Amino acid sequence: ARTADLGPLLVGPVAARLVAAQLGRLHVYSAYVPNGKVVGSPAYAMKLQWLARLRALVEDRHGPEDDVAICGDFNVAAEDRDVGRAGFSTGRGPGIGPFPPP
């Protein structure tokens, strides 16, 4: 397995981590995506920017014929039951859509 150069995703004051490896034909990315807090907040904008950089990195390195797995903690609360604290506002946004796009 080889670790990829992930510099573009590690720039800036973002509490996020990304590890990549290639196992034979399979390219694996494991991400800890920044918490977006509340839709419209600076933290949410930073999260969307980080996800856009992740998408660009994957699209730059891989085509539709590649075997790619993107996994990890995306800090997404799609439903109220996904939030651990009662009364906590999820501030859900529009999401990022298919990843990578079809």
Backbone as XML, in Angstrom:
<?xml version="1.0"?>
<chain id="A" units="angstrom">
  <residue number="1" name="ALA">
    <atom name="N" x="0.849" y="-1.184" z="0.000"/>
    <atom name="CA" x="0.000" y="0.000" z="0.000"/>
    <atom name="C" x="0.885" y="1.234" z="0.000"/>
  </residue>
  <residue number="2" name="ARG">
    <atom name="N" x="0.397" y="2.288" z="-0.626"/>
    <atom name="CA" x="1.164" y="3.521" z="-0.707"/>
    <atom name="C" x="0.268" y="4.672" z="-0.270"/>
  </residue>
  <residue number="3" name="THR">
    <atom name="N" x="0.845" y="5.598" z="0.487"/>
    <atom name="CA" x="0.094" y="6.773" z="0.930"/>
    <atom name="C" x="0.189" y="7.846" z="-0.138"/>
  </residue>
  <residue number="4" name="ALA">
    <atom name="N" x="-0.932" y="8.447" z="-0.471"/>
    <atom name="CA" x="-0.973" y="9.478" z="-1.512"/>
    <atom name="C" x="-0.589" y="10.835" z="-0.945"/>
  </residue>
  <residue number="5" name="ASP">
    <atom name="N" x="-0.150" y="11.746" z="-1.811"/>
    <atom name="CA" x="0.109" y="13.130" z="-1.430"/>
    <atom name="C" x="-1.235" y="13.845" z="-1.336"/>
  </residue>
  <residue number="6" name="LEU">
    <atom name="N" x="-1.596" y="14.265" z="-0.140"/>
    <atom name="CA" x="-2.913" y="14.858" z="0.086"/>
    <atom name="C" x="-2.814" y="16.321" z="0.489"/>
  </residue>
  <residue number="7" name="GLY">
    <atom name="N" x="-1.707" y="16.960" z="0.144"/>
    <atom name="CA" x="-1.463" y="18.339" z="0.526"/>
    <atom name="C" x="-2.622" y="19.295" z="0.353"/>
  </residue>
  <residue number="8" name="PRO">
    <atom name="N" x="-3.327" y="19.302" z="-0.802"/>
    <atom name="CA" x="-4.399" y="20.278" z="-0.994"/>
    <atom name="C" x="-5.527" y="20.174" z="0.034"/>
  </residue>
  <residue number="9" name="LEU">
    <atom name="N" x="-5.649" y="19.033" z="0.702"/>
    <atom name="CA" x="-6.726" y="18.870" z="1.676"/>
    <atom name="C" x="-6.265" y="19.129" z="3.100"/>
  </residue>
  <residue number="10" name="LEU">
    <atom name="N" x="-4.990" y="19.398" z="3.264"/>
    <atom name="CA" x="-4.475" y="19.595" z="4.606"/>
    <atom name="C" x="-4.071" y="21.040" z="4.845"/>
  </residue>
  <residue number="11" name="VAL">
    <atom name="N" x="-4.463" y="21.938" z="3.956"/>
    <atom name="CA" x="-4.101" y="23.348" z="4.050"/>
    <atom name="C" x="-5.196" y="24.118" z="4.771"/>
  </residue>
  <residue number="12" name="GLY">
    <atom name="N" x="-4.804" y="25.003" z="5.671"/>
    <atom name="CA" x="-5.779" y="25.868" z="6.329"/>
    <atom name="C" x="-6.160" y="25.370" z="7.709"/>
  </residue>
  <residue number="13" name="PRO">
    <atom name="N" x="-6.912" y="26.198" z="8.429"/>
    <atom name="CA" x="-7.266" y="25.888" z="9.819"/>
    <atom name="C" x="-8.487" y="24.967" z="9.914"/>
  </residue>
  <residue number="14" name="VAL">
    <atom name="N" x="-8.414" y="23.833" z="9.267"/>
    <atom name="CA" x="-9.548" y="22.914" z="9.241"/>
    <atom name="C" x="-9.209" y="21.680" z="10.053"/>
  </residue>
  <residue number="15" name="ALA">
    <atom name="N" x="-10.089" y="21.346" z="10.988"/>
    <atom name="CA" x="-9.882" y="20.145" z="11.803"/>
    <atom name="C" x="-10.369" y="18.935" z="11.007"/>
  </residue>
  <residue number="16" name="ALA">
    <atom name="N" x="-9.583" y="18.530" z="10.028"/>
    <atom name="CA" x="-9.974" y="17.405" z="9.181"/>
    <atom name="C" x="-8.747" y="16.565" z="8.878"/>
  </residue>
  <residue number="17" name="ARG">
    <atom name="N" x="-9.002" y="15.302" z="8.633"/>
    <atom name="CA" x="-7.923" y="14.395" z="8.292"/>
    <atom name="C" x="-8.340" y="13.543" z="7.104"/>
  </residue>
  <residue number="18" name="LEU">
    <atom name="N" x="-7.338" y="13.175" z="6.312"/>
    <atom name="CA" x="-7.585" y="12.305" z="5.175"/>
    <atom name="C" x="-6.393" y="11.383" z="5.008"/>
  </residue>
  <residue number="19" name="VAL">
    <atom name="N" x="-6.681" y="10.104" z="4.870"/>
    <atom name="CA" x="-5.653" y="9.097" z="4.630"/>
    <atom name="C" x="-6.051" y="8.359" z="3.372"/>
  </residue>
  <residue number="20" name="ALA">
    <atom name="N" x="-5.074" y="8.086" z="2.524"/>
    <atom name="CA" x="-5.351" y="7.352" z="1.288"/>
    <atom name="C" x="-4.343" y="6.231" z="1.137"/>
  </residue>
  <residue number="21" name="ALA">
    <atom name="N" x="-4.807" y="5.153" z="0.529"/>
    <atom name="CA" x="-3.927" y="4.021" z="0.249"/>
    <atom name="C" x="-4.415" y="3.322" z="-1.002"/>
  </residue>
  <residue number="22" name="GLN">
    <atom name="N" x="-3.501" y="2.625" z="-1.650"/>
    <atom name="CA" x="-3.865" y="1.806" z="-2.798"/>
    <atom name="C" x="-3.565" y="0.365" z="-2.447"/>
  </residue>
  <residue number="23" name="LEU">
    <atom name="N" x="-4.573" y="-0.472" z="-2.580"/>
    <atom name="CA" x="-4.463" y="-1.893" z="-2.278"/>
    <atom name="C" x="-4.777" y="-2.646" z="-3.570"/>
  </residue>
  <residue number="24" name="GLY">
    <atom name="N" x="-3.742" y="-2.985" z="-4.314"/>
    <atom name="CA" x="-3.972" y="-3.584" z="-5.618"/>
    <atom name="C" x="-4.636" y="-2.564" z="-6.520"/>
  </residue>
  <residue number="25" name="ARG">
    <atom name="N" x="-5.819" y="-2.906" z="-7.056"/>
    <atom name="CA" x="-6.568" y="-1.981" z="-7.927"/>
    <atom name="C" x="-7.461" y="-1.025" z="-7.144"/>
  </residue>
  <residue number="26" name="LEU">
    <atom name="N" x="-7.637" y="-1.274" z="-5.860"/>
    <atom name="CA" x="-8.560" y="-0.478" z="-5.050"/>
    <atom name="C" x="-7.861" y="0.724" z="-4.424"/>
  </residue>
  <residue number="27" name="HIS">
    <atom name="N" x="-8.442" y="1.901" z="-4.653"/>
    <atom name="CA" x="-7.966" y="3.142" z="-4.041"/>
    <atom name="C" x="-8.920" y="3.465" z="-2.897"/>
  </residue>
  <residue number="28" name="VAL">
    <atom name="N" x="-8.381" y="3.594" z="-1.685"/>
    <atom name="CA" x="-9.206" y="3.815" z="-0.501"/>
    <atom name="C" x="-8.868" y="5.172" z="0.115"/>
  </residue>
  <residue number="29" name="TYR">
    <atom name="N" x="-9.911" y="5.946" z="0.385"/>
    <atom name="CA" x="-9.776" y="7.227" z="1.086"/>
    <atom name="C" x="-10.603" y="7.134" z="2.359"/>
  </residue>
  <residue number="30" name="SER">
    <atom name="N" x="-9.996" y="7.483" z="3.483"/>
    <atom name="CA" x="-10.714" y="7.540" z="4.745"/>
    <atom name="C" x="-10.624" y="8.975" z="5.259"/>
  </residue>
  <residue number="31" name="ALA">
    <atom name="N" x="-11.778" y="9.602" z="5.434"/>
    <atom name="CA" x="-11.822" y="11.028" z="5.771"/>
    <atom name="C" x="-12.493" y="11.267" z="7.122"/>
  </residue>
  <residue number="32" name="TYR">
    <atom name="N" x="-11.987" y="12.248" z="7.830"/>
    <atom name="CA" x="-12.688" y="12.824" z="8.972"/>
    <atom name="C" x="-12.982" y="14.259" z="8.560"/>
  </residue>
  <residue number="33" name="VAL">
    <atom name="N" x="-14.202" y="14.499" z="8.103"/>
    <atom name="CA" x="-14.602" y="15.770" z="7.504"/>
    <atom name="C" x="-14.914" y="16.789" z="8.601"/>
  </residue>
  <residue number="34" name="PRO">
    <atom name="N" x="-14.587" y="18.068" z="8.370"/>
    <atom name="CA" x="-14.880" y="19.091" z="9.373"/>
    <atom name="C" x="-16.366" y="19.137" z="9.718"/>
  </residue>
  <residue number="35" name="ASN">
    <atom name="N" x="-16.650" y="19.469" z="10.952"/>
    <atom name="CA" x="-18.033" y="19.641" z="11.398"/>
    <atom name="C" x="-18.534" y="20.980" z="10.872"/>
  </residue>
  <residue number="36" name="GLY">
    <atom name="N" x="-19.655" y="20.967" z="10.173"/>
    <atom name="CA" x="-20.200" y="22.190" z="9.589"/>
    <atom name="C" x="-21.025" y="23.027" z="10.545"/>
  </residue>
  <residue number="37" name="LYS">
    <atom name="N" x="-21.210" y="22.532" z="11.766"/>
    <atom name="CA" x="-22.013" y="23.249" z="12.772"/>
    <atom name="C" x="-23.412" y="23.539" z="12.240"/>
  </residue>
  <residue number="38" name="VAL">
    <atom name="N" x="-23.688" y="24.783" z="11.850"/>
    <atom name="CA" x="-25.024" y="25.208" z="11.425"/>
    <atom name="C" x="-24.958" y="25.723" z="9.988"/>
  </residue>
  <residue number="39" name="VAL">
    <atom name="N" x="-25.966" y="25.389" z="9.182"/>
    <atom name="CA" x="-26.031" y="25.875" z="7.803"/>
    <atom name="C" x="-25.931" y="27.391" z="7.797"/>
  </residue>
  <residue number="40" name="GLY">
    <atom name="N" x="-25.063" y="27.894" z="6.935"/>
    <atom name="CA" x="-24.872" y="29.336" z="6.827"/>
    <atom name="C" x="-23.743" y="29.875" z="7.680"/>
  </residue>
  <residue number="41" name="SER">
    <atom name="N" x="-23.206" y="29.061" z="8.569"/>
    <atom name="CA" x="-22.121" y="29.511" z="9.438"/>
    <atom name="C" x="-20.783" y="29.423" z="8.692"/>
  </residue>
  <residue number="42" name="PRO">
    <atom name="N" x="-19.762" y="30.125" z="9.192"/>
    <atom name="CA" x="-18.434" y="29.993" z="8.588"/>
    <atom name="C" x="-17.930" y="28.538" z="8.608"/>
  </residue>
  <residue number="43" name="ALA">
    <atom name="N" x="-18.257" y="27.799" z="9.659"/>
    <atom name="CA" x="-17.840" y="26.399" z="9.734"/>
    <atom name="C" x="-18.490" y="25.568" z="8.629"/>
  </residue>
  <residue number="44" name="TYR">
    <atom name="N" x="-19.743" y="25.872" z="8.305"/>
    <atom name="CA" x="-20.448" y="25.152" z="7.240"/>
    <atom name="C" x="-19.810" y="25.457" z="5.884"/>
  </residue>
  <residue number="45" name="ALA">
    <atom name="N" x="-19.483" y="26.722" z="5.656"/>
    <atom name="CA" x="-18.829" y="27.111" z="4.404"/>
    <atom name="C" x="-17.478" y="26.420" z="4.275"/>
  </residue>
  <residue number="46" name="MET">
    <atom name="N" x="-16.728" y="26.331" z="5.380"/>
    <atom name="CA" x="-15.427" y="25.669" z="5.365"/>
    <atom name="C" x="-15.584" y="24.179" z="5.054"/>
  </residue>
  <residue number="47" name="LYS">
    <atom name="N" x="-16.628" y="23.558" z="5.624"/>
    <atom name="CA" x="-16.875" y="22.139" z="5.365"/>
    <atom name="C" x="-17.157" y="21.919" z="3.876"/>
  </residue>
  <residue number="48" name="LEU">
    <atom name="N" x="-18.009" y="22.762" z="3.279"/>
    <atom name="CA" x="-18.327" y="22.618" z="1.860"/>
    <atom name="C" x="-17.087" y="22.828" z="0.998"/>
  </residue>
  <residue number="49" name="GLN">
    <atom name="N" x="-16.233" y="23.772" z="1.381"/>
    <atom name="CA" x="-14.984" y="23.995" z="0.638"/>
    <atom name="C" x="-14.078" y="22.771" z="0.743"/>
  </residue>
  <residue number="50" name="TRP">
    <atom name="N" x="-13.994" y="22.183" z="1.938"/>
    <atom name="CA" x="-13.155" y="20.998" z="2.131"/>
    <atom name="C" x="-13.679" y="19.844" z="1.280"/>
  </residue>
  <residue number="51" name="LEU">
    <atom name="N" x="-14.998" y="19.640" z="1.271"/>
    <atom name="CA" x="-15.588" y="18.572" z="0.464"/>
    <atom name="C" x="-15.364" y="18.817" z="-1.028"/>
  </residue>
  <residue number="52" name="ALA">
    <atom name="N" x="-15.406" y="20.075" z="-1.456"/>
    <atom name="CA" x="-15.146" y="20.396" z="-2.859"/>
    <atom name="C" x="-13.702" y="20.056" z="-3.225"/>
  </residue>
  <residue number="53" name="ARG">
    <atom name="N" x="-12.767" y="20.324" z="-2.306"/>
    <atom name="CA" x="-11.367" y="19.970" z="-2.569"/>
    <atom name="C" x="-11.189" y="18.460" z="-2.611"/>
  </residue>
  <residue number="54" name="LEU">
    <atom name="N" x="-11.902" y="17.739" z="-1.741"/>
    <atom name="CA" x="-11.842" y="16.274" z="-1.765"/>
    <atom name="C" x="-12.363" y="15.753" z="-3.101"/>
  </residue>
  <residue number="55" name="ARG">
    <atom name="N" x="-13.507" y="16.277" z="-3.531"/>
    <atom name="CA" x="-14.082" y="15.847" z="-4.808"/>
    <atom name="C" x="-13.107" y="16.121" z="-5.953"/>
  </residue>
  <residue number="56" name="ALA">
    <atom name="N" x="-12.505" y="17.318" z="-5.979"/>
    <atom name="CA" x="-11.567" y="17.670" z="-7.045"/>
    <atom name="C" x="-10.361" y="16.734" z="-7.041"/>
  </residue>
  <residue number="57" name="LEU">
    <atom name="N" x="-9.852" y="16.406" z="-5.873"/>
    <atom name="CA" x="-8.710" y="15.504" z="-5.769"/>
    <atom name="C" x="-9.060" y="14.126" z="-6.338"/>
  </residue>
  <residue number="58" name="VAL">
    <atom name="N" x="-10.225" y="13.601" z="-5.963"/>
    <atom name="CA" x="-10.639" y="12.271" z="-6.426"/>
    <atom name="C" x="-10.893" y="12.300" z="-7.939"/>
  </residue>
  <residue number="59" name="GLU">
    <atom name="N" x="-11.567" y="13.318" z="-8.425"/>
    <atom name="CA" x="-11.840" y="13.405" z="-9.866"/>
    <atom name="C" x="-10.559" y="13.571" z="-10.676"/>
  </residue>
  <residue number="60" name="ASP">
    <atom name="N" x="-9.569" y="14.284" z="-10.110"/>
    <atom name="CA" x="-8.296" y="14.488" z="-10.794"/>
    <atom name="C" x="-7.503" y="13.188" z="-10.894"/>
  </residue>
  <residue number="61" name="ARG">
    <atom name="N" x="-7.600" y="12.358" z="-9.879"/>
    <atom name="CA" x="-6.789" y="11.143" z="-9.807"/>
    <atom name="C" x="-7.446" y="9.897" z="-10.385"/>
  </residue>
  <residue number="62" name="HIS">
    <atom name="N" x="-8.774" y="9.910" z="-10.511"/>
    <atom name="CA" x="-9.474" y="8.680" z="-10.878"/>
    <atom name="C" x="-10.525" y="8.921" z="-11.952"/>
  </residue>
  <residue number="63" name="GLY">
    <atom name="N" x="-10.721" y="7.893" z="-12.750"/>
    <atom name="CA" x="-11.768" y="7.907" z="-13.758"/>
    <atom name="C" x="-12.834" y="6.894" z="-13.409"/>
  </residue>
  <residue number="64" name="PRO">
    <atom name="N" x="-13.880" y="6.820" z="-14.237"/>
    <atom name="CA" x="-14.992" y="5.906" z="-13.968"/>
    <atom name="C" x="-14.568" y="4.438" z="-13.923"/>
  </residue>
  <residue number="65" name="GLU">
    <atom name="N" x="-13.462" y="4.111" z="-14.564"/>
    <atom name="CA" x="-13.005" y="2.723" z="-14.584"/>
    <atom name="C" x="-12.255" y="2.323" z="-13.314"/>
  </residue>
  <residue number="66" name="ASP">
    <atom name="N" x="-11.913" y="3.275" z="-12.467"/>
    <atom name="CA" x="-11.149" y="2.982" z="-11.245"/>
    <atom name="C" x="-12.046" y="2.475" z="-10.128"/>
  </residue>
  <residue number="67" name="ASP">
    <atom name="N" x="-11.480" y="1.592" z="-9.321"/>
    <atom name="CA" x="-12.158" y="1.111" z="-8.114"/>
    <atom name="C" x="-11.754" y="2.028" z="-6.967"/>
  </residue>
  <residue number="68" name="VAL">
    <atom name="N" x="-12.724" y="2.818" z="-6.470"/>
    <atom name="CA" x="-12.452" y="3.818" z="-5.438"/>
    <atom name="C" x="-13.458" y="3.661" z="-4.307"/>
  </residue>
  <residue number="69" name="ALA">
    <atom name="N" x="-12.960" y="3.671" z="-3.075"/>
    <atom name="CA" x="-13.829" y="3.657" z="-1.897"/>
    <atom name="C" x="-13.524" y="4.914" z="-1.084"/>
  </residue>
  <residue number="70" name="ILE">
    <atom name="N" x="-14.572" y="5.707" z="-0.808"/>
    <atom name="CA" x="-14.436" y="6.893" z="0.033"/>
    <atom name="C" x="-15.280" y="6.634" z="1.267"/>
  </residue>
  <residue number="71" name="CYS">
    <atom name="N" x="-14.633" y="6.594" z="2.406"/>
    <atom name="CA" x="-15.337" y="6.256" z="3.633"/>
    <atom name="C" x="-14.830" y="7.143" z="4.763"/>
  </residue>
  <residue number="72" name="GLY">
    <atom name="N" x="-15.435" y="7.001" z="5.925"/>
    <atom name="CA" x="-14.988" y="7.760" z="7.084"/>
    <atom name="C" x="-16.145" y="8.432" z="7.796"/>
  </residue>
  <residue number="73" name="ASP">
    <atom name="N" x="-15.812" y="9.471" z="8.541"/>
    <atom name="CA" x="-16.793" y="10.240" z="9.302"/>
    <atom name="C" x="-17.028" y="11.552" z="8.558"/>
  </residue>
  <residue number="74" name="PHE">
    <atom name="N" x="-18.207" y="11.661" z="7.918"/>
    <atom name="CA" x="-18.513" y="12.845" z="7.130"/>
    <atom name="C" x="-19.237" y="13.908" z="7.959"/>
  </residue>
  <residue number="75" name="ASN">
    <atom name="N" x="-19.445" y="13.652" z="9.244"/>
    <atom name="CA" x="-20.117" y="14.622" z="10.111"/>
    <atom name="C" x="-21.436" y="15.086" z="9.499"/>
  </residue>
  <residue number="76" name="VAL">
    <atom name="N" x="-22.286" y="14.121" z="9.165"/>
    <atom name="CA" x="-23.583" y="14.402" z="8.564"/>
    <atom name="C" x="-24.679" y="13.866" z="9.468"/>
  </residue>
  <residue number="77" name="ALA">
    <atom name="N" x="-25.661" y="14.695" z="9.750"/>
    <atom name="CA" x="-26.833" y="14.274" z="10.520"/>
    <atom name="C" x="-28.042" y="14.414" z="9.604"/>
  </residue>
  <residue number="78" name="ALA">
    <atom name="N" x="-28.336" y="13.351" z="8.872"/>
    <atom name="CA" x="-29.428" y="13.403" z="7.901"/>
    <atom name="C" x="-30.799" y="13.389" z="8.564"/>
  </residue>
  <residue number="79" name="GLU">
    <atom name="N" x="-30.884" y="12.796" z="9.741"/>
    <atom name="CA" x="-32.156" y="12.713" z="10.458"/>
    <atom name="C" x="-31.933" y="13.076" z="11.919"/>
  </residue>
  <residue number="80" name="ASP">
    <atom name="N" x="-33.014" y="13.456" z="12.616"/>
    <atom name="CA" x="-32.886" y="13.820" z="14.030"/>
    <atom name="C" x="-32.267" y="12.698" z="14.848"/>
  </residue>
  <residue number="81" name="ARG">
    <atom name="N" x="-32.551" y="11.449" z="14.497"/>
    <atom name="CA" x="-32.014" y="10.320" z="15.263"/>
    <atom name="C" x="-30.499" y="10.183" z="15.114"/>
  </residue>
  <residue number="82" name="ASP">
    <atom name="N" x="-29.913" y="10.887" z="14.130"/>
    <atom name="CA" x="-28.472" y="10.844" z="13.928"/>
    <atom name="C" x="-27.718" y="11.760" z="14.891"/>
  </residue>
  <residue number="83" name="VAL">
    <atom name="N" x="-28.442" y="12.583" z="15.618"/>
    <atom name="CA" x="-27.823" y="13.535" z="16.536"/>
    <atom name="C" x="-27.855" y="12.959" z="17.940"/>
  </residue>
  <residue number="84" name="GLY">
    <atom name="N" x="-26.712" y="12.948" z="18.598"/>
    <atom name="CA" x="-26.598" y="12.306" z="19.900"/>
    <atom name="C" x="-27.200" y="13.071" z="21.055"/>
  </residue>
  <residue number="85" name="ARG">
    <atom name="N" x="-27.378" y="14.376" z="20.918"/>
    <atom name="CA" x="-27.879" y="15.172" z="22.036"/>
    <atom name="C" x="-29.294" y="15.663" z="21.761"/>
  </residue>
  <residue number="86" name="ALA">
    <atom name="N" x="-30.194" y="15.345" z="22.643"/>
    <atom name="CA" x="-31.589" y="15.794" z="22.494"/>
    <atom name="C" x="-31.633" y="17.314" z="22.496"/>
  </residue>
  <residue number="87" name="GLY">
    <atom name="N" x="-32.444" y="17.881" z="21.611"/>
    <atom name="CA" x="-32.604" y="19.325" z="21.551"/>
    <atom name="C" x="-31.530" y="20.028" z="20.735"/>
  </residue>
  <residue number="88" name="PHE">
    <atom name="N" x="-30.585" y="19.283" z="20.203"/>
    <atom name="CA" x="-29.515" y="19.877" z="19.409"/>
    <atom name="C" x="-30.034" y="20.166" z="18.011"/>
  </residue>
  <residue number="89" name="SER">
    <atom name="N" x="-29.809" y="21.355" z="17.505"/>
    <atom name="CA" x="-30.272" y="21.726" z="16.168"/>
    <atom name="C" x="-29.308" y="21.194" z="15.115"/>
  </residue>
  <residue number="90" name="THR">
    <atom name="N" x="-29.857" y="20.464" z="14.153"/>
    <atom name="CA" x="-28.996" y="19.898" z="13.115"/>
    <atom name="C" x="-28.649" y="20.913" z="12.043"/>
  </residue>
  <residue number="91" name="GLY">
    <atom name="N" x="-29.497" y="21.883" z="11.788"/>
    <atom name="CA" x="-29.201" y="22.886" z="10.773"/>
    <atom name="C" x="-28.869" y="22.259" z="9.432"/>
  </residue>
  <residue number="92" name="ARG">
    <atom name="N" x="-29.666" y="21.307" z="9.009"/>
    <atom name="CA" x="-29.377" y="20.572" z="7.785"/>
    <atom name="C" x="-29.353" y="21.488" z="6.564"/>
  </residue>
  <residue number="93" name="GLY">
    <atom name="N" x="-28.475" y="21.145" z="5.651"/>
    <atom name="CA" x="-28.370" y="21.892" z="4.402"/>
    <atom name="C" x="-28.722" y="21.021" z="3.224"/>
  </residue>
  <residue number="94" name="PRO">
    <atom name="N" x="-28.438" y="21.512" z="2.030"/>
    <atom name="CA" x="-28.827" y="20.809" z="0.816"/>
    <atom name="C" x="-27.999" y="19.569" z="0.529"/>
  </residue>
  <residue number="95" name="GLY">
    <atom name="N" x="-26.899" y="19.368" z="1.222"/>
    <atom name="CA" x="-26.054" y="18.211" z="0.961"/>
    <atom name="C" x="-25.125" y="18.453" z="-0.214"/>
  </residue>
  <residue number="96" name="ILE">
    <atom name="N" x="-24.318" y="17.451" z="-0.517"/>
    <atom name="CA" x="-23.333" y="17.619" z="-1.583"/>
    <atom name="C" x="-23.697" y="16.824" z="-2.826"/>
  </residue>
  <residue number="97" name="GLY">
    <atom name="N" x="-24.774" y="16.066" z="-2.794"/>
    <atom name="CA" x="-25.184" y="15.307" z="-3.966"/>
    <atom name="C" x="-24.334" y="14.065" z="-4.142"/>
  </residue>
  <residue number="98" name="PRO">
    <atom name="N" x="-24.476" y="13.402" z="-5.264"/>
    <atom name="CA" x="-23.713" y="12.172" z="-5.517"/>
    <atom name="C" x="-22.215" y="12.440" z="-5.457"/>
  </residue>
  <residue number="99" name="PHE">
    <atom name="N" x="-21.489" y="11.518" z="-4.895"/>
    <atom name="CA" x="-20.038" y="11.711" z="-4.766"/>
    <atom name="C" x="-19.323" y="10.462" z="-5.188"/>
  </residue>
  <residue number="100" name="PRO">
    <atom name="N" x="-18.461" y="10.481" z="-6.166"/>
    <atom name="CA" x="-18.374" y="11.575" z="-7.131"/>
    <atom name="C" x="-19.605" y="11.587" z="-8.029"/>
  </residue>
  <residue number="101" name="PRO">
    <atom name="N" x="-19.791" y="12.683" z="-8.760"/>
    <atom name="CA" x="-20.998" y="12.764" z="-9.583"/>
    <atom name="C" x="-21.017" y="11.659" z="-10.644"/>
  </residue>
  <residue number="102" name="PRO">
    <atom name="N" x="-22.209" y="11.257" z="-11.058"/>
    <atom name="CA" x="-22.313" y="10.179" z="-12.061"/>
    <atom name="C" x="-21.703" y="10.559" z="-13.392"/>
  </residue>
</chain>
